[in-house]
């Protein structure tokens, strides 16, 4: 089974490399940035000139691109070469409604489609320990699960097309609110003479212990904002969540507050910094 991977960004690069290392057949790759394609080619992937060539040669087509419009553009460009022999997996984090639209377009060709967004960041992409949420037909999910396990250690089907993305958006919305709570309480603690290391240790003793603080405390103390997951990418997910909630008639004031923090960070030109840098916005307030 030949696999094609489109989109070799921060996450996609390592995800594709893991497939190359673990799969026993040809892995094709494409990105608009030639240096990224060359890097994967040096690791054993076969470069393609564009997405269409990749789709023609691949049995399984995986995409990992930044936004809804990018995913839509990928599948619009390759729809003419899809047929019942091909399965498409979009691992991008995009609007669930757009993903459902793409799935319908793909399925009209006879091809299959699942959404499979990921959680965790670059280190997990390197290690192949991502979490993956899947939306799509159960039989296709079971067929593709071994491939998904090249990239992640926890893979779960959430329902039909689009439901993997709904879960991803819910996950990141919860992270954004946990993060904002951490930012606010650290700021209050420091205003009262408590250091971040002491704060982190004390929190670990009780019910407020959380994975975000465990992973970020040392970097927050060092004011290290080296990017593993950018503010602009998280802001995109938070906006998708607020829009989805509005569509569903669900009130989410906590997420609207998180969106306000992220929008302020974007307005301050912090888009490329790591998402933990939002603590600067909270401190300045």
C-alpha positions in Angstrom: 0.0 0.0 0.0 1.6 3.2 -1.2 1.2 6.3 1.0 1.4 9.9 -0.1 1.9 12.8 2.5 1.0 16.4 1.6 2.2 19.2 4.0 5.6 19.0 5.6 5.4 21.7 8.2 6.3 21.6 11.9 4.1 18.6 12.6 3.8 17.1 9.1 7.6 16.8 8.6 8.0 14.4 11.6 4.7 12.6 11.0 5.8 11.8 7.4 9.3 10.8 8.6 7.7 8.3 11.0 5.7 6.7 8.2 8.9 6.5 6.1 10.7 4.7 8.9 7.9 2.3 9.7 6.1 1.5 6.5 7.2 -1.3 4.2 6.2 0.3 0.9 6.8 3.6 -1.0 6.0 6.9 0.8 5.5 9.9 -1.5 5.7 13.5 -0.3 4.9 17.0 -1.4 5.1 20.5 0.0 5.2 23.9 -1.7 8.5 24.6 0.0 11.2 22.6 -1.9 13.6 22.4 1.0 11.0 20.5 3.1 10.5 18.0 0.3 14.3 17.6 -0.1 14.6 16.9 3.6 12.1 14.1 3.5 13.6 12.8 0.3 16.9 12.5 2.2 15.2 10.3 4.7 13.7 8.0 2.1 10.5 9.5 0.9 9.9 9.9 -2.9 9.3 13.5 -3.9 6.4 14.6 -6.1 6.1 17.7 -8.2 2.6 18.5 -6.9 -0.4 17.1 -5.0 -1.9 15.6 -8.2 1.1 13.5 -9.0 1.2 12.3 -5.4 -2.5 11.4 -5.5 -2.1 9.5 -8.7 0.7 7.4 -7.3 -0.7 6.8 -3.8 -3.3 4.4 -2.4 -3.6 6.4 0.8 -3.4 10.2 0.6 -2.6 12.0 3.9 -2.8 15.8 4.2 -1.5 18.0 7.1 -2.0 21.7 6.2 -2.7 24.8 8.3 -6.2 26.0 7.6 -9.6 25.1 6.2 -9.0 26.9 2.9 -5.7 24.9 2.5 -7.4 21.5 3.0 -10.2 22.5 0.6 -7.7 23.6 -2.0 -5.7 20.3 -1.7 -8.8 18.1 -2.3 -10.2 20.3 -5.0 -6.9 20.0 -6.8 -6.8 16.1 -6.6 -10.5 15.3 -6.9 -10.1 14.5 -10.6 -7.6 11.7 -10.0 -9.5 10.0 -7.1 -11.4 6.8 -7.5 -12.6 3.8 -5.4 -9.1 2.5 -5.0 -8.0 5.5 -2.9 -8.4 6.5 0.8 -7.9 10.1 1.9 -7.0 11.1 5.5 -7.0 14.8 6.4 -5.1 15.3 9.6 -5.3 19.1 9.5 -7.2 21.0 12.2 -10.0 22.8 10.3 -13.6 23.7 10.7 -15.7 20.5 11.1 -18.3 21.8 8.6 -15.6 22.3 5.9 -14.2 18.8 6.6 -17.7 17.3 6.1 -18.0 19.3 2.8 -14.6 17.9 1.7 -15.6 14.3 2.7 -18.8 14.6 0.5 -16.7 15.8 -2.4 -14.2 13.0 -2.1 -16.8 10.3 -1.6 -18.6 11.3 -4.9 -15.5 10.0 -6.7 -15.8 6.6 -5.0 -12.8 7.3 -2.8 -13.0 7.1 1.0 -12.3 10.0 3.5 -11.6 10.3 7.2 -10.6 13.3 9.3 -7.9 12.5 11.8 -6.6 15.6 13.6 -3.8 15.2 16.2 -3.1 16.5 19.7 0.2 17.2 21.4 3.0 19.0 19.7 6.4 18.7 17.9 8.1 16.3 20.5 5.3 13.8 20.2 5.3 14.1 16.4 9.0 13.2 16.5 8.4 10.3 18.9 5.3 9.0 17.1 3.3 9.4 20.3 0.5 11.8 19.1 -3.1 11.4 20.1 -5.3 11.1 17.0 -9.1 11.6 16.9 -10.9 10.1 13.9 -14.2 10.9 12.2 -15.4 8.5 9.5 -16.7 5.1 8.5 -15.7 2.5 11.1 -14.5 -0.1 8.6 -12.2 2.5 7.0 -11.0 3.6 10.4 -10.0 0.0 11.3 -8.3 -0.4 7.9 -6.3 2.9 8.4 -5.5 2.4 12.1 -2.2 0.7 11.5 -1.0 3.6 9.4 -2.2 6.1 12.0 -0.3 4.2 14.7 2.9 5.0 12.8 2.3 8.6 14.0 0.4 8.2 17.3 0.2 5.9 20.3 -3.5 6.7 21.1 -6.0 6.6 18.3 -9.8 6.8 18.9 -12.8 7.0 16.5 -15.3 9.6 17.6 -18.0 9.0 15.1 -18.8 9.9 11.5 -17.0 12.5 9.3 -16.2 15.7 11.1 -16.5 14.2 14.6 -12.7 13.8 15.0 -12.4 17.5 14.4 -15.2 18.3 16.8 -13.3 16.4 19.5 -10.0 18.1 18.6 -11.6 21.5 18.9 -13.1 20.6 22.2 -9.7 19.4 23.4 -7.9 22.5 22.4 -10.6 24.7 23.8 -10.2 23.0 27.2 -6.4 23.4 26.9 -6.8 27.1 26.2 -9.0 27.6 29.4 -6.6 25.5 31.5 -3.8 27.6 30.2 -5.6 30.8 30.9 -6.3 29.6 34.5 -2.6 28.7 34.9 -1.6 32.1 33.6 -3.9 34.0 35.9 -3.1 32.1 39.0 0.7 32.2 38.4 0.5 35.9 38.0 -1.5 36.2 41.3 1.0 33.9 43.1 4.0 35.9 41.8 2.4 39.2 42.9 2.4 37.7 46.4 6.0 36.5 46.3 5.5 32.8 45.3 7.9 31.6 42.6 6.8 29.5 39.6 8.7 26.4 40.7 7.1 26.5 44.1 3.7 27.2 42.6 4.1 24.2 40.3 5.2 21.9 43.1 2.3 23.0 45.3 -0.3 22.6 42.6 0.9 19.0 42.0 -0.2 18.2 45.6 -3.8 18.8 44.9 -6.8 18.7 42.5 -5.5 21.5 40.4 -2.6 19.4 39.1 -2.6 19.5 35.3 -0.6 18.3 32.3 -0.2 21.8 30.8 1.5 23.2 33.9 3.7 20.1 34.4 5.0 20.5 30.8 5.4 24.3 30.7 6.4 25.4 34.2 10.2 25.3 33.6 9.9 27.2 30.3 7.5 29.7 31.9 10.1 30.3 34.6 12.9 30.8 32.1 10.6 32.9 29.9 11.4 30.6 27.0 8.9 31.1 24.2 10.7 28.9 21.6 7.9 27.8 19.4 6.6 24.2 19.4 2.9 25.3 18.9 2.4 28.8 17.8 -0.1 31.4 19.1 -1.5 31.9 15.6 -2.3 28.1 15.3 -3.9 27.9 18.8 -5.8 31.2 18.1 -7.2 29.5 14.9 -8.5 26.6 17.0 -10.0 28.8 19.7 -11.8 30.8 17.0 -13.2 27.6 15.4 -14.5 26.6 18.8 -16.3 29.8 19.5 -17.8 29.7 16.0 -18.9 26.1 16.5 -20.4 26.9 19.8 -22.4 29.8 18.3 -23.6 27.5 15.5 -24.8 25.0 18.1 -26.3 27.6 20.5 -23.9 26.7 23.3 -22.7 29.4 25.7 -18.9 29.3 26.3 -17.9 32.5 28.1 -14.7 30.9 29.3 -13.6 30.2 25.7 -14.7 33.7 24.7 -12.3 35.0 27.3 -9.5 32.8 26.0 -10.2 34.1 22.5 -9.9 37.7 23.8 -6.4 36.8 25.3 -5.3 35.2 22.0 -6.6 38.1 19.9 -4.7 40.5 22.1 -1.5 38.4 21.6 -2.1 38.5 17.8 -2.6 42.3 17.9 0.7 42.6 19.7 2.5 40.8 16.9 3.1 37.6 18.9 1.6 35.3 16.3 4.8 33.2 15.8 5.7 32.8 19.5 4.8 29.6 21.4 1.3 29.6 22.7 2.6 29.7 26.3 3.6 33.3 25.6 0.0 34.3 26.3 1.1 34.6 29.9 2.7 38.0 28.9 -0.8 39.3 27.9 -2.2 38.2 31.2 0.7 39.7 33.2 0.4 43.0 31.4 -3.3 43.3 32.2 
